[in-house]
């Protein structure tokens, strides 16, 4: 067994102190880059406030975690919903609500069916169940127009269509992916669609405000 000399021990201790200081500096830098988990904006004529450490968050987190997967057993959603569709996280969603939803330039879209949305949803979001945009839904064209698409002789122009962030219950569900697939099938531009993979499960786990 190698036995270090006292000099070696002192050098090792010095390197340990340097490493500790580097770790502390790195932690301070990371702290500087943390995002304030709050949002305040006007939506549908009313002030909406989203804050961290919601007292009801543990209740919602347990509720959403208890839901059975809607895809195959033991499934988990992939990181990306589709090619060209950006996956976003909570700070992105908060920024989107303040900078785009509040300015009528984007929509935070809940892809769940009405029963799922009734369990709780992100404030400032709108309900767009994935089945309503399926190719065989007779109201699909009207929904696309409501999203800002313009139609001429059954051909859609999406130049003025809203930017979207689409979510569902979370990584154990695939309703958001289904809705995104339907939108892409209708030629909605991928660059105008974002996917919030965390959904209600992660939103509630990090303590953000949930509305019913």
Secondary structure as the mmCIF struct_conf table of DSSP 4:
data_model
#
loop_
_struct_conf.conf_type_id
_struct_conf.id
_struct_conf.beg_label_comp_id
_struct_conf.beg_label_asym_id
_struct_conf.beg_label_seq_id
_struct_conf.end_label_comp_id
_struct_conf.end_label_asym_id
_struct_conf.end_label_seq_id
HELX_RH_AL_P HELX_RH_AL_P1 UNK A 6 UNK A 32
TURN_TY1_P TURN_TY1_P1 UNK A 33 UNK A 33
HELX_LH_PP_P HELX_LH_PP_P1 UNK A 34 UNK A 36
STRN STRN1 UNK A 39 UNK A 43
TURN_TY1_P TURN_TY1_P2 UNK A 44 UNK A 45
STRN STRN2 UNK A 46 UNK A 50
BEND BEND1 UNK A 52 UNK A 53
TURN_TY1_P TURN_TY1_P3 UNK A 55 UNK A 56
HELX_RH_AL_P HELX_RH_AL_P2 UNK A 57 UNK A 65
TURN_TY1_P TURN_TY1_P4 UNK A 66 UNK A 66
BEND BEND2 UNK A 67 UNK A 67
HELX_LH_PP_P HELX_LH_PP_P2 UNK A 68 UNK A 69
BEND BEND3 UNK A 70 UNK A 72
TURN_TY1_P TURN_TY1_P5 UNK A 73 UNK A 74
BEND BEND4 UNK A 79 UNK A 79
BEND BEND5 UNK A 81 UNK A 82
TURN_TY1_P TURN_TY1_P6 UNK A 83 UNK A 84
HELX_LH_PP_P HELX_LH_PP_P3 UNK A 85 UNK A 85
STRN STRN3 UNK A 86 UNK A 88
HELX_RH_AL_P HELX_RH_AL_P3 UNK A 90 UNK A 96
HELX_RH_PI_P HELX_RH_PI_P1 UNK A 97 UNK A 101
TURN_TY1_P TURN_TY1_P7 UNK A 102 UNK A 104
BEND BEND6 UNK A 105 UNK A 105
STRN STRN4 UNK A 106 UNK A 110
BEND BEND7 UNK A 112 UNK A 112
HELX_RH_AL_P HELX_RH_AL_P4 UNK A 114 UNK A 117
TURN_TY1_P TURN_TY1_P8 UNK A 118 UNK A 119
STRN STRN5 UNK A 121 UNK A 121
TURN_TY1_P TURN_TY1_P9 UNK A 123 UNK A 124
STRN STRN6 UNK A 125 UNK A 127
HELX_RH_3T_P HELX_RH_3T_P1 UNK A 130 UNK A 133
BEND BEND8 UNK A 134 UNK A 134
TURN_TY1_P TURN_TY1_P10 UNK A 135 UNK A 136
TURN_TY1_P TURN_TY1_P11 UNK A 138 UNK A 139
HELX_RH_AL_P HELX_RH_AL_P5 UNK A 140 UNK A 146
TURN_TY1_P TURN_TY1_P12 UNK A 147 UNK A 148
STRN STRN7 UNK A 150 UNK A 152
TURN_TY1_P TURN_TY1_P13 UNK A 153 UNK A 154
STRN STRN8 UNK A 155 UNK A 157
TURN_TY1_P TURN_TY1_P14 UNK A 159 UNK A 160
HELX_LH_PP_P HELX_LH_PP_P4 UNK A 161 UNK A 162
STRN STRN9 UNK A 163 UNK A 167
BEND BEND9 UNK A 169 UNK A 169
TURN_TY1_P TURN_TY1_P15 UNK A 171 UNK A 172
HELX_RH_AL_P HELX_RH_AL_P6 UNK A 175 UNK A 185
TURN_TY1_P TURN_TY1_P16 UNK A 186 UNK A 187
HELX_RH_3T_P HELX_RH_3T_P2 UNK A 190 UNK A 192
STRN STRN10 UNK A 193 UNK A 196
TURN_TY1_P TURN_TY1_P17 UNK A 197 UNK A 198
HELX_RH_AL_P HELX_RH_AL_P7 UNK A 199 UNK A 205
TURN_TY1_P TURN_TY1_P18 UNK A 206 UNK A 207
STRN STRN11 UNK A 211 UNK A 211
#
